[in-house]
Amino acid sequence: MSQTSETRVDYPFAGIKLPEKNHQKDSFFHNSANVEKWIDSLPLASPIECAKLIFQNLFEMNRINLEPNQRIRALELISETVENVTNNLKSRFSSTAFPLLEKNHKIALLTREICKEMAIGYKSAVADQIQTGSVKSNQQPHIIAIHRVIHFLTKVLYFSYLIYEAHPAKTWHELHLIFTYSSINKFDRVPVENIISTSEQTFTAKHLYIKALLMAAASPYQLRQREMEVLFQQLDQFLLVAKLSVTNASEELAFGFIVNLHTDKPPVHVSSSDKRPSKQFFLLDTRPIMEIIQLSLTSQAADEDKLPELTTHLKLLLLKNWGHSPQRHYVRTQLNFDLDIAVGLNEIHQLIVSANENNTKKSLYLGPSDSLGNSNETLQRSSLFLSEEEDKTHSVLSLKNYNEGPAENGTFLSTQKIERDLQINGDELIAPQQNARKEKTHPCRTVNESSGGYCIDWPFNASLKIRVGELIGIQSNSQAVEFGLAIARWIKCLPENRILVGLEIISHTSSSTKVRLDKIVPKHKGITFFPALSMEKRAEETRYLIVPSDMFNEGDTLIQKDDHDNEERTKLISLVESTGLFSQYKITPVAAMKSREA
């Protein structure tokens, strides 16, 4: 290999740091047969214990001197076991609410660290082959090692997203460097067999790099965990159509995501990049993928849908995040004040019902002058209760003053089914744990606010859980019965037991109600009424209803009962949003609907 070629190869690794190594000749990693024996001895029936042993031995192997090809052989032998064990452990911290239990959080970090150590091992082999000048004579294992580095660094990012935490420092930086190196030397064009072959399709290092870029561009901090899992699995079908090209800083760009190879940052939409790289950079073009998604949405028959695993709402979300630049509709103010919140449809509903009952009792026994609240009282927190003009549109808050924060400004949409913990008491549905404890609000503090919502410091309490897409009630500080409604649009878990949640306000007022289908269906057998919340946007003269997720469908006619047992027939005109935790519908009274039809 010429001196010039050697310099080209070595340059990208200048920013990659590897652990110091020592001479340990008695390690079983020096012999492939011994590695196989060790793998066979792992307690696969005990995933956590197995994961601990894998991590301990990978950590040891990455800090001893091994011949590069032997290191790659050892890692290849264990890679399938690592994939199976980490996928098994994922169930301990996915499809759950936050904050995680301490034990499950440790399992999540262990899972991520195993992938990180696998990447370190393959990086060490690549670096050793470069330094010894043996790349040309060992090109096949060299390309495999590059492929695996990108794969496991992508898994490090993925497991960080799943627990809404920032990725370990230098993860993106090393991804950019290793791909740059493979691209310069044309190693990124060679397909490599997957660790676990689920199909005959194979991918190149470039394809895997695009997968990492697409996942980041989808704004994962705005996704529910289940959506992240589905998307990560389904991204493979987009890797062959997404376009990644080298672009000069002088070129005019109208669309795509800039990949700055000299930073430790994910791709950024061209319109959001404050300063373009001074040199060449990669441009990720997602328009071919968006065409596939749009075609899928317009498919008339189910068998014509090329993306059956993605829900309609997830497709719409991907079209938004991959296709449009984030835009802020409201000015954000760094303002700290206290809020009292309720979490979930059932809790908000029960609190409003209880407050109404208390008001009724005080009116009966104390007289009207002593009743709770004053309908003419000016609300102190005016930013919560929007004017008619302000209430026309909403935006999602972002937190730019925190590194690695969620992408800003995306509407969360999902139709994933979430099992609800429901209890039946007599002929009415009541909130979970209603009989076990009295519902109460929870104090929290804002980090910043705008007319569209808040970023709040979530009360770090093991019993108070939050998920992306959860309904949040914000209690008026003047009337206990008055709740504004917001949706948790993103979550970010920070060190020292701190969780930030972005809330988008969807209504400045709400009232409790109960609903059931006009005609009882088998899945509602035994349940007469479900808890619900009604709200009205006066600027639009439109009424909305929030109900438990997946209980009703567009076009259903419901019997709606208020707290005074007055009934009304309403029709669900259209689904506005379904987060998997609740569904929001636009409604109209049946009588009014018949009048318009006449």
C-alpha positions in Angstrom: 0.0 0.0 0.0 1.4 3.4 -1.0 2.2 6.2 1.4 -0.6 8.3 -0.1 -3.1 5.5 0.3 -2.1 4.9 3.8 -2.6 8.6 4.7 -6.1 8.6 3.1 -7.1 5.5 5.1 -5.7 6.7 8.4 -7.1 10.2 8.5 -10.7 9.6 9.6 -9.6 7.7 12.7 -7.8 10.7 14.2 -10.9 11.5 16.3 -11.6 7.9 17.5 -10.3 7.0 20.9 -9.8 3.3 21.9 -9.1 1.9 25.3 -5.5 1.1 26.2 -4.6 -2.6 25.9 -2.4 -4.9 27.8 -0.7 -8.3 27.1 -2.9 -11.1 28.6 -1.9 -14.3 26.9 -4.2 -16.6 29.0 -7.5 -15.0 27.8 -9.8 -17.5 26.1 -10.4 -14.9 23.4 -7.1 -15.9 21.8 -8.6 -19.2 20.7 -11.9 -19.5 18.7 -12.7 -22.9 20.1 -12.5 -21.6 23.6 -14.7 -18.7 22.7 -17.3 -21.2 21.4 -17.1 -23.1 24.7 -17.6 -20.0 26.7 -20.7 -19.0 24.6 -22.1 -22.5 25.1 -21.7 -22.1 28.9 -23.7 -18.8 29.0 -26.9 -19.0 31.1 -29.3 -18.0 28.3 -32.3 -18.9 30.4 -31.3 -16.0 32.7 -31.0 -13.1 30.4 -29.8 -10.5 33.0 -27.1 -12.8 34.3 -26.1 -13.7 30.8 -25.9 -10.0 29.8 -23.7 -9.3 32.8 -21.3 -12.0 31.8 -21.2 -10.9 28.2 -20.5 -7.3 29.2 -17.7 -8.3 31.6 -15.9 -10.4 29.1 -16.3 -8.0 26.2 -14.9 -5.2 28.5 -11.9 -7.5 29.2 -11.4 -8.5 25.6 -11.4 -4.8 24.4 -8.5 -4.1 26.8 -6.1 -6.9 25.8 -4.0 -7.2 22.7 -5.4 -9.5 20.1 -4.5 -10.2 16.5 -7.1 -8.2 14.5 -8.5 -11.1 12.6 -8.8 -13.2 15.8 -10.6 -10.3 17.4 -13.1 -10.1 14.5 -13.6 -13.9 14.6 -14.3 -13.8 18.3 -16.8 -11.0 18.0 -18.5 -12.7 15.0 -19.0 -15.8 17.1 -20.7 -13.9 19.9 -22.6 -11.4 17.8 -25.7 -13.5 17.3 -25.9 -14.2 21.1 -25.6 -10.5 21.8 -28.4 -9.7 19.4 -30.7 -12.2 21.0 -29.9 -11.2 24.5 -30.2 -7.5 24.0 -33.5 -7.9 22.1 -34.7 -10.1 25.0 -33.7 -7.5 27.6 -35.5 -4.7 25.6 -38.8 -5.9 26.9 -37.8 -4.8 30.4 -37.7 -1.2 29.5 -39.9 -0.8 26.4 -43.7 -0.4 26.3 -43.6 1.2 29.7 -44.1 4.6 31.3 -41.5 6.9 32.8 -39.6 7.2 35.1 -38.4 3.7 34.7 -38.0 1.6 37.8 -34.3 1.8 38.9 -33.8 -1.9 38.1 -35.2 -1.6 34.6 -33.1 1.6 34.0 -30.0 -0.3 34.9 -31.0 -3.1 32.5 -31.5 -0.5 29.8 -28.0 1.0 30.4 -26.5 -2.5 30.5 -28.1 -3.3 27.1 -26.7 -0.2 25.6 -23.2 -0.7 27.1 -23.0 -4.2 25.6 -23.7 -2.7 22.1 -21.1 0.0 22.8 -18.5 -2.6 23.8 -19.2 -4.6 20.6 -18.6 -1.4 18.6 -15.4 -0.8 20.5 -14.2 -4.3 19.7 -14.8 -4.0 16.0 -13.3 -0.5 15.9 -10.1 -1.8 17.6 -9.8 -4.5 14.9 -10.3 -1.9 12.1 -7.7 0.5 13.6 -5.2 -2.3 14.2 -5.5 -3.4 10.5 -4.9 0.2 9.4 -1.9 0.7 11.6 -0.3 -2.6 10.6 -0.9 -2.0 6.9 -2.8 -5.3 6.6 -6.1 -3.9 5.2 -5.4 -4.9 1.6 -4.5 -8.5 2.5 -7.5 -8.8 4.9 -10.1 -6.8 3.1 -13.1 -9.1 3.7 -12.8 -9.2 7.5 -12.0 -5.5 7.4 -15.2 -4.6 5.6 -17.2 -6.9 7.9 -15.8 -5.1 10.9 -16.7 -1.7 9.5 -20.2 -2.9 8.8 -20.5 -4.1 12.4 -19.2 -0.9 13.9 -22.0 1.1 12.2 -24.6 -1.5 13.2 -23.7 -1.5 16.9 -23.3 2.3 17.1 -26.7 2.6 15.6 -28.0 0.2 18.3 -26.4 2.4 20.9 -28.5 5.3 19.5 -31.6 3.2 19.3 -31.5 2.1 22.9 -30.9 5.7 23.9 -34.0 6.8 22.1 -36.0 4.0 23.7 -35.4 5.4 27.2 -35.5 9.1 26.0 -32.0 9.8 27.0 -29.1 11.5 25.2 -26.7 9.2 23.4 -23.2 8.6 24.9 -20.8 11.3 23.8 -19.0 10.9 20.5 -21.5 8.3 19.2 -22.5 10.3 16.2 -19.0 11.6 15.7 -17.6 8.1 15.4 -20.5 7.1 13.1 -19.6 10.0 10.8 -15.9 9.1 10.9 -16.2 5.4 10.3 -18.6 6.0 7.4 -16.4 8.7 5.9 -13.5 6.2 6.0 -15.5 3.5 4.3 -16.8 5.8 1.7 -13.4 7.2 0.8 -12.1 3.7 0.3 -15.3 2.4 -1.4 -15.8 -0.2 1.4 -19.4 1.2 1.9 -20.5 -0.4 -1.4 -20.0 -4.1 -0.4 -23.0 -5.9 1.0 -22.4 -7.9 4.2 -24.6 -10.7 5.6 -26.7 -9.6 8.6 -25.9 -11.0 12.0 -29.3 -12.6 12.2 -30.6 -13.2 8.7 -34.4 -12.6 8.6 -34.4 -12.4 4.8 -32.1 -12.9 1.8 -31.6 -9.2 1.5 -28.2 -7.9 2.6 -27.1 -4.3 3.2 -23.9 -2.3 2.8 -22.3 0.0 5.4 -23.9 2.9 3.5 -27.4 1.4 4.0 -26.8 1.0 7.7 -25.6 4.5 8.0 -28.7 5.8 6.3 -30.8 3.8 8.8 -29.2 5.7 11.6 -29.8 9.0 9.8 -33.4 8.2 9.1 -34.2 7.1 12.7 -32.7 10.4 14.0 -34.6 12.5 11.4 -37.9 10.9 12.4 -37.7 12.8 15.8 -37.6 9.8 18.0 -38.1 11.7 21.2 -41.6 12.5 19.9 -42.4 8.8 19.3 -44.0 6.3 21.7 -41.7 3.4 22.4 -43.8 1.0 20.4 -43.6 3.3 17.4 -39.8 3.4 17.7 -39.6 -0.4 17.7 -41.9 -0.7 14.7 -40.1 2.0 12.8 -36.6 0.6 13.5 -37.7 -2.8 12.2 -39.4 -1.3 9.1 -36.7 1.1 8.1 -34.9 -1.7 6.2 -37.4 -1.4 3.3 -36.4 2.3 2.9 -32.7 1.9 2.8 -32.4 1.2 -0.9 -34.4 4.2 -2.0 -33.2 7.0 0.4 -30.5 9.1 -1.3 -27.3 10.2 0.4 -25.0 12.4 -1.6 -21.9 14.6 -1.1 -22.7 18.3 -1.4 -20.6 21.4 -1.4 -21.3 24.2 1.0 -21.8 26.6 -1.9 -24.8 24.7 -3.4 -28.3 26.0 -2.9 -30.4 23.5 -0.9 -34.2 23.5 -0.8 -34.9 20.1 0.7 -33.2 17.4 2.8 -31.1 16.9 5.9 -27.6 18.1 6.3 -25.1 15.6 7.8 -22.2 17.5 9.2 -19.4 15.0 9.4 -17.3 17.1 11.8 -19.8 17.2 14.7 -21.2 14.8 17.2 -24.7 15.6 16.0 -27.5 13.9 14.0 -28.8 15.2 10.7 -30.5 18.5 10.7 -33.1 19.8 8.2 -31.6 22.3 5.7 -33.9 25.1 6.9 -32.9 24.5 10.6 -29.2 24.6 10.1 -27.9 27.8 11.6 -24.5 27.5 9.9 -23.6 25.2 7.1 -20.3 23.2 7.2 -17.5 25.0 5.6 -16.4 21.9 3.7 -18.2 19.1 1.9 -21.0 17.4 3.8 -23.6 14.7 3.1 -27.2 15.5 2.2 -29.9 13.0 3.0 -32.9 13.2 0.6 -36.0 11.5 1.9 -38.4 12.4 -0.9 -38.3 9.0 -2.5 -39.4 7.5 0.8 -42.2 10.0 1.2 -43.5 9.1 -2.2 -43.8 5.5 -1.1 -45.6 6.5 2.1 -48.0 8.8 0.2 -48.8 6.0 -2.2 -49.4 3.7 0.8 -51.9 6.1 2.3 -53.9 6.4 -1.0 -54.0 2.6 -1.5 -57.7 1.6 -1.9 -57.2 -2.1 -0.9 -55.3 -3.5 2.0 -53.3 -5.9 -0.2 -52.1 -2.8 -2.2 -50.5 -1.2 0.9 -46.8 -1.7 0.7 -46.3 -0.6 4.3 -48.9 -2.6 6.3 -46.8 -2.6 9.5 -46.9 1.2 9.8 -50.2 2.7 11.1 -51.8 5.5 9.2 -50.9 8.0 11.9 -47.3 6.9 12.0 -47.1 7.3 8.2 -48.5 10.9 8.6 -46.0 11.6 11.3 -43.1 10.4 9.1 -44.3 12.5 6.2 -44.2 15.5 8.5 -40.9 14.9 10.2 -39.1 13.7 7.1 -40.7 16.2 4.8 -41.1 19.6 6.6 -38.8 21.8 8.5 -39.8 22.5 12.1 -41.3 25.9 12.6 -42.2 27.7 15.8 -45.7 29.4 15.8 -45.3 31.0 19.2 -42.5 32.9 21.0 -41.0 30.9 23.9 -40.4 32.6 27.2 -38.0 31.4 29.8 -40.5 31.6 32.7 -40.7 29.4 35.8 -43.9 29.0 37.7 -45.9 26.2 39.4 -48.6 24.2 37.8 -51.0 21.6 39.2 -51.5 18.7 36.8 -53.5 15.6 36.4 -52.3 12.7 34.3 -54.6 10.7 32.0 -58.2 10.8 31.0 -59.5 8.9 34.0 -57.7 11.0 36.6 -58.8 14.3 35.0 -62.4 13.1 34.6 -62.6 12.0 38.3 -61.1 15.3 39.6 -63.6 17.3 37.6 -66.5 15.1 38.9 -65.3 15.4 42.5 -64.9 19.2 42.2 -68.4 19.5 40.8 -69.8 17.4 43.7 -68.0 19.6 46.2 -69.4 22.7 44.6 -72.9 21.2 44.7 -72.5 20.3 48.4 -71.2 23.8 49.3 -74.1 25.4 47.4 -76.6 23.3 49.3 -75.3 23.6 52.8 -73.4 27.0 52.8 -75.5 29.0 50.4 -74.7 30.4 47.0 -72.4 33.1 48.3 -70.0 30.5 49.8 -69.7 28.3 46.8 -66.3 27.4 45.5 -64.9 29.7 42.8 -66.2 32.7 41.0 -67.2 32.5 37.4 -66.2 36.1 36.8 -62.8 35.8 38.4 -59.8 36.7 36.2 -57.4 33.8 35.8 -53.9 34.5 36.8 -52.4 32.1 34.3 -53.6 33.8 31.2 -51.3 32.0 28.9 -53.1 28.7 29.6 -56.5 30.0 28.5 -55.9 31.2 25.0 -57.8 33.9 23.1 -59.8 32.8 20.1 -57.1 33.9 17.7 -54.3 32.2 19.7 -56.3 29.0 19.9 -56.5 28.4 16.1 -53.2 26.6 15.9 -50.8 24.9 18.3 -47.1 24.1 18.3 -44.8 21.8 20.1 -42.2 23.3 22.4 -38.6 22.4 22.2 -35.7 22.9 24.6 -32.8 24.4 22.7 -30.8 25.2 25.8 -30.3 21.5 26.5 -27.9 19.5 24.4 -29.4 16.6 22.4 -32.9 17.8 23.0 -35.8 16.4 21.0 -36.5 17.8 17.6 -38.9 20.7 17.8 -42.3 21.1 16.5 -44.0 17.9 15.4 -47.5 16.7 15.8 -47.7 13.3 17.4 -50.0 10.8 15.8 -50.5 7.2 16.6 -53.2 4.4 16.4 -51.3 1.9 18.5 -53.6 0.0 20.8 -52.7 0.3 24.5 -54.4 -1.9 27.0 -56.3 0.3 29.5 -56.7 -0.6 33.2 -60.5 -0.3 33.5 -62.8 -1.2 36.4 -66.5 -1.7 36.3 -68.7 -0.5 39.2 -72.4 -1.2 38.8 -73.4 0.1 35.3 -70.7 2.8 34.9 -67.1 2.7 34.1 -64.9 4.4 36.7 -61.3 5.5 36.8 -58.7 2.9 37.8 -57.9 2.9 41.6 -60.9 5.2 42.2 -61.9 3.1 45.2 -58.3 2.7 46.4 -57.3 6.3 46.7 -58.6 9.8 46.2 -57.5 11.4 42.9 -55.3 14.5 43.3 -53.3 16.9 41.3 -49.5 16.8 41.2 -47.4 20.0 41.5 -44.7 20.7 38.8 -42.7 23.6 37.6 -42.3 25.0 34.1 -39.0 25.5 32.4 -40.4 27.7 29.6 -43.7 28.6 28.1 -45.4 29.9 25.0 -49.0 30.4 24.0 -48.9 26.9 22.6 -47.8 25.1 25.7 -45.1 24.4 28.2 -41.9 22.6 28.8 -42.2 21.3 32.4 -39.9 19.6 34.9 -41.8 16.4 35.5 -42.4 15.5 39.2 -39.9 12.6 39.6 -42.1 10.1 41.4 -42.0 6.4 40.9 -45.8 6.3 41.2 -46.4 9.2 38.8 -45.8 7.9 35.2 -45.7 9.7 31.9 -45.7 8.6 28.3 -45.5 10.4 25.0 -49.1 10.9 23.9 -50.5 11.1 27.4 -53.4 13.5 28.2 -52.5 16.1 30.8 -55.0 18.2 32.7 -53.7 21.6 33.9 -55.8 22.9 36.8 -56.9 26.5 37.0 -55.4 28.2 40.1 -58.8 29.9 40.7 -61.3 27.1 40.2 -60.6 23.5 41.1 -63.2 22.3 38.6 -61.5 24.0 35.7 -58.9 22.0 33.7 -57.1 22.9 30.5 -56.0 20.0 28.4 -52.6 19.3 27.0 -50.8 16.4 25.3 -47.3 15.2 26.2 -45.6 15.6 22.9 -42.0 14.6 23.8 -40.0 13.3 26.7 -36.3 13.8 27.6 -34.7 12.1 30.5 -31.8 14.0 32.0 -29.2 13.0 34.6 -29.9 13.4 38.4 -33.5 12.0 38.1 -34.8 14.8 36.0 -37.4 14.4 33.3 -38.5 17.2 30.9 -41.8 16.9 29.2 -43.1 19.1 26.3 -46.8 19.9 26.6 -49.0 21.1 23.7 -52.2 22.8 24.9 -55.2 21.5 22.9 -58.0 23.2 24.9 -58.3 25.9 27.6 -61.4 24.4 29.1 -63.0 21.0 29.5 -65.9 19.3 31.2 -66.5 15.8 32.4 -69.0 13.6 30.7 -69.8 9.9 30.1 -70.5 8.2 26.9 -71.6 4.9 25.4 -72.6 3.7 22.0 -76.2 4.3 21.0 -76.2 0.5 20.3 -74.3 -1.8 22.6 -71.7 -4.0 20.8 -70.1 -7.2 22.1 -66.8 -5.6 23.0 -68.7 -3.1 25.3 -70.8 -5.8 26.9 -71.2 -5.1 30.6 -70.0 -1.5 30.3 -72.7 1.1 30.1 -70.7 4.3 30.1 -67.1 5.3 29.6 -65.5 8.4 31.1 -64.9 11.2 28.6 -64.1 14.8 28.4 -65.8 17.4 26.2 -64.3 20.6 25.0 -65.3 23.4 22.7 -63.2 25.7 20.5 -65.3 28.8 20.3 -63.2 30.3 17.5 -64.2 27.4 15.4 -67.7 26.8 16.9 -66.6 23.2 17.0 -67.1 20.6 19.7 -64.7 17.8 20.5 -64.8 14.7 22.6 -61.9 12.8 24.3 -62.6 9.1 24.9 -60.6 6.0 25.8 -58.5 4.8 22.9 -59.8 2.2 20.4 -63.3 2.1 22.0 -65.2 4.0 19.2 -64.9 4.7 15.5 -65.7 7.5 13.1 -69.4 7.6 12.3 -70.5 6.1 15.7 -73.5 7.6 17.4 -73.0 8.0 21.1 -75.2 8.7 24.1 -73.5 11.4 26.1 -74.5 12.0 29.7 -73.3 15.0 31.8 -72.8 15.2 35.6 -76.5 16.0 36.0 -77.6 12.9 34.1 -78.8 14.9 31.1 -78.4 12.8 27.9 -77.6 13.9 24.4 -77.1 11.9 21.2 -73.9 12.9 19.3 -72.1 11.6 16.3 -68.3 11.2 15.9 -67.7 13.1 12.7 -63.9 12.6 12.4 -60.9 11.4 14.3 -58.6 14.3 15.1 -56.0 12.2 16.9 -55.4 8.9 18.6 -52.2 8.6 20.7 -52.9 5.0 21.9 -53.8 6.4 25.3 -56.9 8.4 24.2 -58.7 9.4 21.1 -60.0 12.9 20.2 -63.0 13.2 17.9 -64.8 16.1 16.3 -68.5 15.7 17.2 -71.9 17.1 16.3 -75.4 16.7 18.0 -77.4 14.2 16.0 -80.4 16.7 15.8 -78.1 19.4 14.4 -76.7 16.9 11.9 -80.2 15.9 10.7 -81.2 19.5 10.4 -78.2 20.3 8.1 -79.0 17.2 6.0 -82.6 18.3 5.6 
